[in-house]
């Protein structure tokens, strides 16, 4: 079983090209109102239990990458392979809580649509923002999540635990991947992630921004196929 974990105000539709391509796969659709990464990890593990997946391959995108690390912290024996995609391992940066709070406030002052229209465009490579068949479903997905979910997930991000101890303990085959044009989680950040994990492979997808699964589905699926072919411990 391959389990996909979505990022901030994303749901299972962010993984539509992947769940269509990989038969034995499942994308977590919602973290509900979970307001901590640990709670989100427990939801992911509960999904695995419901599906009868004692061991699984785990792919986390953006905030979902941080959730994946919490799953590994809680149950390393269950994670057969790990993918950390368009994500980060850094602790809270100076000024980060204030910036995230200011974005939340946009929703309260001007409506959630205004918040999404400020947040989403930088997450997508510029050339792909002009493709309505690509951009419009992403925007609709984000809008459907709503302000309350956004607030809860921002709380999870600004209260995130340290991950250095988790990274040092990872022994399973690990895919570290991002888009060449991802301004939020750039390639240099993923070079650091890959350097922190002994059994890792770095993939940088040309022409893709942060929403890599939808922006470059063929390249992402090819990377997943190679990753799944890596012998697991």
C-alpha positions, 0 to 999 in steps of 0.5 A: 500500500502506498499512502499519500499525505496532502499539504496545507489546504489540500485534499486527495485531489492533489494526488489524482494523477498518482492514485490513478497511476498506482492501483494499490494507493490511497490519499488521505483526504482530510485531517479534519480540524487537526491542529497539530502535526502529531494529530494529523499523523495519528489520522494517517495511521488510522487510515492505514489501519482501516485499509489493513495496511500493516506496512506501507510506503509513505509519500508526504507533500509540503505540510504532508512531508512534516506529517510523514516525519511524525508518522515515522517518529510514531511507527518507524517499523510500519514505514517501508519507504518514505518520500519527502516532497516539496517540504522542509525540515527547518525549525520555526524561522524568525518572523514566521508566526507573524507572517502566517498570522498576517495571511490568516488575517487576510481571510478575516478582513477580505474573505477566504477567497482573497487569502487563497488568491494571495497564497496559491499563485506563488505555489505554482510555476508562473507558466502553469498559472495560466493553464486553467485546466491545471490552476482552476481545480487547485484553486477550487480545492483550496477554497473548499477547505475554508478558513477554519481548516486553514487556521488549524493547519497553520497552528500545526505548522507554527507548533511543529516539533523538532525533526533532527532526531527523526532524520537521524533515525531514518533507515528506509529508502527515502525519495527527496523531491521538489520542483526546479521552480519551487520558490517555497521549498526550493532545491537547495532546501531539499539538498539539505534534507537528502544530506540529512538522511542516509538512504536517500535519493534527490530528484529535482523536477524541471519546470515544476513549482510547489504543486508538483504532483499536478504540475508535472505528473508524469515526472513525479510518477516516474520518480515514484516508480523508481522509488517503489522499485528500491528494495525495502528493509 
